[in-house]
Amino acid sequence: MPSEQQDISWAPVHVLGELRDQRWLVLCDHASNVVPDWLGSGDLGLPPGEMERHIAYDIGAAGVAMRLAEQLGAPAVFSNFSRLVIDPNRGQDDPTLVRRIYDETIVPGNRAIAATGITERLERCYLPYHDKIAQLARRRQDTAIVSVHTFTPQLRHKPPRPWHVGLLFADDARLALPLADLLRDDPDLVVGMNEPYTGYLDGDTIDQHATRHGRQNVLIELRSDLVADDAGQKAWADRLAQLLPKALRMAEATEDH
């Protein structure tokens, strides 16, 4: 159970534009590298600099999601805890929910975590984040969800990743396929389909809030070096804000025939 002493300045989830009324809902699962004070040192025992790497959060994703939501007239939901604390884009029974090692980095604060420690992180971080998403997704029957992530250009001792952007989806590719077609109109873009990751994990964010409810959805993975600064974040938000409504119209036109 959560301890009685809590950092009242910290909240597990941030929402921007909660009263915006457009059908889009923008999510950013890995927006933050924050380790709450109630977990101790603030770095899970990692050496200096590790919390600034992609292992701790999705670099640039929050900036893209914020700008994209503004342009779409949509609310945006951001986690406010590092994926190393607990990963909100995993099912509760997923073995990588709390990572002990990630991209060859051992996480000391997670190595010996007990079930009670995982339960505390679920109750104080994971569940409030998902509860807020569920609340906002219910505000309209035609909610369309876009989840913004970034991926590192190269994992340690792995080949470079060639994609500029990847679209992740499970069986429901209604929105992902037309969006891919629109992105490919730019011959300079390398677009991955379910790359660099698979588009389905049982219990992940899209599964919980979109797939199970039949909601239009797409998870967008941007290569982090392309959105590491304000200019890159704005450029990609502008691009996606133009293409997503077109892709949604294409998806729904196909359904009508």
C-alpha positions in Angstrom: 0.0 0.0 0.0 1.2 3.6 -0.5 3.0 5.1 2.4 1.4 7.9 4.4 4.1 10.4 3.5 3.6 11.6 -0.1 5.1 14.4 -2.1 2.1 16.7 -2.5 3.9 18.6 -5.4 4.1 15.5 -7.5 1.2 13.9 -9.5 1.4 10.7 -11.6 -0.5 12.2 -14.6 -0.7 15.5 -16.3 -3.5 16.5 -18.7 -3.5 19.4 -21.1 -6.7 20.7 -22.7 -9.0 18.5 -20.7 -12.0 20.5 -21.9 -11.1 20.4 -25.6 -14.0 18.8 -27.4 -12.6 17.3 -30.6 -12.7 13.6 -31.0 -9.0 13.0 -30.9 -7.3 11.9 -27.6 -3.5 12.2 -27.6 -1.5 10.0 -25.3 2.2 10.1 -24.2 3.0 7.0 -22.2 6.7 7.7 -21.7 6.6 11.5 -21.4 8.8 11.8 -18.3 12.0 10.6 -16.7 10.8 11.6 -13.1 11.4 9.2 -10.2 9.0 10.3 -7.5 10.6 11.3 -4.2 8.9 8.5 -2.3 11.2 6.1 -4.2 14.3 7.6 -2.7 17.2 9.0 -4.6 15.4 10.0 -7.7 17.6 7.9 -10.0 16.8 4.3 -9.0 20.5 3.9 -8.2 21.6 4.5 -11.7 24.9 6.3 -12.6 24.6 10.0 -13.5 23.3 10.5 -17.0 21.4 7.2 -17.3 18.1 8.9 -16.5 18.6 11.2 -19.5 18.8 8.3 -21.9 16.0 6.6 -23.8 15.8 3.9 -21.2 14.2 6.3 -18.8 11.7 8.0 -21.2 10.8 8.8 -24.8 13.0 11.7 -25.7 11.0 14.4 -27.5 7.7 12.6 -27.4 6.1 15.0 -24.9 6.9 18.0 -27.0 5.4 16.5 -30.1 2.3 15.3 -28.2 1.7 18.7 -26.6 1.9 20.5 -30.0 -0.1 17.9 -31.8 -2.9 18.0 -29.3 -3.1 21.8 -29.5 -3.4 21.6 -33.3 -6.0 18.8 -33.2 -8.1 20.6 -30.5 -7.7 17.5 -28.4 -6.9 16.7 -24.8 -3.5 15.1 -24.1 -2.6 12.8 -21.3 1.0 12.5 -20.1 2.6 10.1 -17.6 4.7 11.9 -15.0 7.0 9.0 -14.0 9.8 7.2 -15.7 9.2 4.0 -17.6 11.8 2.6 -15.3 9.6 3.2 -12.3 6.8 1.2 -14.0 5.9 1.0 -17.6 2.4 2.2 -18.3 2.5 0.7 -21.8 2.5 -2.8 -20.4 -0.2 -5.1 -19.1 -0.1 -5.5 -15.3 1.1 -9.1 -15.7 3.8 -8.3 -18.2 7.3 -9.4 -17.1 8.7 -6.1 -18.3 6.2 -4.0 -16.3 9.1 -3.1 -14.0 12.4 -3.6 -15.8 15.5 -4.9 -14.0 17.7 -4.4 -17.1 17.1 -2.3 -20.2 19.5 -1.9 -23.2 22.2 -3.5 -21.2 21.8 -1.2 -18.2 21.0 -2.9 -14.9 18.5 -0.8 -12.8 19.7 -1.2 -9.2 16.5 0.1 -7.7 14.5 -2.6 -9.5 16.7 -5.6 -9.1 15.2 -6.9 -5.9 11.8 -5.3 -6.0 9.2 -7.3 -4.1 5.5 -7.8 -5.1 4.5 -5.1 -2.5 6.8 -2.6 -4.2 5.3 -3.3 -7.6 1.8 -3.0 -6.1 2.7 0.4 -4.7 3.9 1.6 -8.1 0.8 0.3 -9.7 -1.4 2.1 -7.3 0.5 5.4 -7.2 1.6 5.7 -10.8 0.1 3.2 -13.3 -3.5 3.1 -12.3 -4.1 6.9 -12.0 -2.6 7.3 -15.5 -4.9 4.7 -17.0 -7.9 5.9 -15.0 -7.5 9.4 -16.5 -7.2 8.0 -20.1 -10.3 5.9 -19.6 -12.2 8.9 -18.3 -11.3 11.1 -21.3 -11.8 8.3 -23.8 -15.4 7.9 -22.6 -16.3 11.6 -23.2 -17.3 10.8 -26.8 -18.5 7.7 -28.5 -16.3 8.4 -31.6 -13.0 8.9 -29.7 -9.9 8.3 -31.9 -6.7 7.7 -30.0 -3.2 8.6 -31.2 -0.3 7.6 -28.9 3.1 9.3 -29.4 6.3 7.5 -28.7 10.0 7.8 -29.8 12.7 5.2 -30.3 16.4 5.5 -30.1 18.4 5.4 -33.4 20.5 2.5 -32.2 20.5 0.2 -29.2 23.8 -0.8 -27.8 25.6 -3.4 -29.9 22.7 -3.5 -32.4 22.5 -2.2 -36.0 21.3 1.3 -36.7 17.5 1.7 -37.1 16.7 3.0 -40.6 13.2 4.2 -40.0 12.2 7.9 -39.5 8.8 6.9 -38.2 7.1 3.7 -37.4 3.4 2.9 -37.1 2.3 0.3 -34.6 -1.0 -1.5 -34.7 -2.6 -4.9 -33.9 -5.4 -6.4 -35.9 -7.1 -2.9 -36.2 -5.1 -1.1 -38.8 -7.9 1.1 -40.0 -6.1 4.3 -39.2 -2.5 3.1 -39.5 -2.7 2.0 -43.1 -4.0 5.3 -44.6 -1.6 7.3 -42.4 1.3 5.2 -43.7 0.2 5.9 -47.3 0.1 9.6 -46.6 3.5 9.6 -44.9 5.0 7.7 -47.9 4.0 10.5 -50.2 7.3 12.0 -48.9 9.9 10.0 -50.7 12.5 10.9 -48.2 10.8 9.3 -45.3 11.4 5.7 -44.3 8.2 4.4 -42.8 8.1 1.2 -40.7 5.0 -0.9 -40.2 5.1 -2.5 -36.7 8.8 -1.4 -36.6 10.9 -1.1 -34.6 8.5 -3.0 -32.3 5.5 -5.2 -32.6 2.2 -3.4 -32.6 0.5 -5.5 -29.9 1.1 -6.4 -26.3 -1.7 -7.8 -24.3 -2.8 -5.1 -21.9 -0.8 -2.3 -23.3 -2.3 1.2 -23.5 -3.8 0.9 -27.0 -5.2 -2.5 -26.1 -6.8 -1.2 -22.9 -8.3 2.0 -24.3 -8.7 1.5 -28.0 -8.7 -2.1 -29.3 -11.0 -3.5 -26.7 -13.5 -0.7 -27.4 -13.3 -0.7 -31.1 -11.9 2.9 -31.2 -9.9 4.2 -34.1 -6.2 4.2 -33.1 -2.6 4.4 -34.1 0.7 4.3 -32.1 3.3 6.5 -33.7 7.0 5.9 -33.1 9.3 8.8 -34.1 13.1 8.4 -34.2 14.3 10.4 -31.2 17.1 12.3 -33.0 14.5 13.8 -35.3 12.5 15.3 -32.4 15.2 16.0 -29.8 14.8 19.8 -30.1 11.9 22.3 -30.4 12.3 22.6 -34.2 12.0 18.9 -34.8 9.1 18.5 -32.4 7.2 21.3 -34.1 7.9 20.0 -37.6 6.6 16.5 -36.8 3.6 17.8 -34.9 2.7 20.0 -37.8 3.1 17.1 -40.2 1.0 14.8 -38.1 -1.7 17.4 -37.5 -2.2 17.7 -41.2 -2.1 14.0 -42.0 -4.1 12.4 -39.1 -7.5 14.0 -40.0 -7.0 13.0 -43.6 -6.1 9.4 -42.6 -9.2 9.3 -40.4 -11.5 10.4 -43.2 -9.9 7.8 -45.5 -10.4 5.1 -42.8 -14.0 5.9 -42.3 -14.8 6.3 -46.0 -13.5 2.8 -46.5 -15.7 1.5 -43.7 -18.7 3.1 -45.3 -18.3 1.1 -48.5 
